[in-house]
Amino acid sequence: MRLDKYLKVSRIIKRRTVAKEACDGGRVTIGGKVAKAGTEVKVGDVLEIRFGNRLGQYRITAVEEVVRKENASAMYEVLSEDSETKAQRE
């Protein structure tokens, strides 16, 4: 599955166009490497997303085409979520 679609389906980012812009802007990495919107994701990949003032790390636990809103958070495991300002102070 494409990275931008995964971010939308999992609801890490609510809209696919916003997810695509984040990817193409170099704010999303997979395994430490900058990832474009069309990059294929698989179970076990670790995503790092800088979005607004947030910095989040997520491990992909499932890749599904269609998921109900209530079950979307089961598609990933949150490794960390911090604001950039907090991360810069430490």
N, C-alpha and C positions, 0 to 999 in steps of 0.2 A: 504494500500500500504506500502511496506517496506520503511524504512527511506532512505536507500542508493538509491533506485530507485526514490523516491520523489526528493531527492537533485539533481539527474541527470535530471529528466524530467522538473523540475522547473528551471533548469540551475543556481541554486545557486552555485553548483559545476559542472563543465563541463563534467567530466567523472565518470562513475559509480565505476570503480575500485578505483579512488582517493577518492570518497565519502565513499566507504566501508572502506578504510584504515583510513580515518579521524574518522569514527564511532568506529571502532575497537581499535583505539588509544586513545579513551576516550576524544576526542576533540569536541564531539557533545552532547548536553544535551536537553532533552525535559522536560519542567516544572521543571527544576532544578536538574533532575536526569540524570546521564550518560546513554546514549542510544546506543545500539548495532545496527549494520547494519540491522538486521532483525526485529527491533522494528516497530510495526504498527503505522502509523501516521493518524490523523484525523483532520478535520477542527476545528480550534480553538487552536490547540497545539501551544506552543511557543518554538521555537528552538533557542538555543544559540550555535554558531559555532566559535571555535578558529581555524583559518586556516592561516598558515603563520604568518604574523604580524597583521592579521585582527581579530577583535572580532565583530561578528554580531548577532543581535537578530531579529528573523522573526516570524510573526504569520501566520499560514497556513490559507488561505482563500478558497482554492479549492484543491481537490485531483482528478486528472484526469490521465488516463493511457497514453494518447497521446495528446501533445499540440504543436502547431506551435511555432517556435522560437519567433515570434513577440508577442505572447500571454502568454509566459511563466511567465513573471513578474506579471501577474494577479493572479497567484497561491499563492502569499504570500504578506504580508505587511511588509515593513522594519520598525522595531521599533527603531533600532540603528545600526550604523556601525562605529566602531572606530578602530584605530590602537592600539595595546597593549602598545606601548611606550607612547602614549597620555593618555591612561587610567591609566597607572602606575604613571604618574606625578600628576594626579588630586587627 
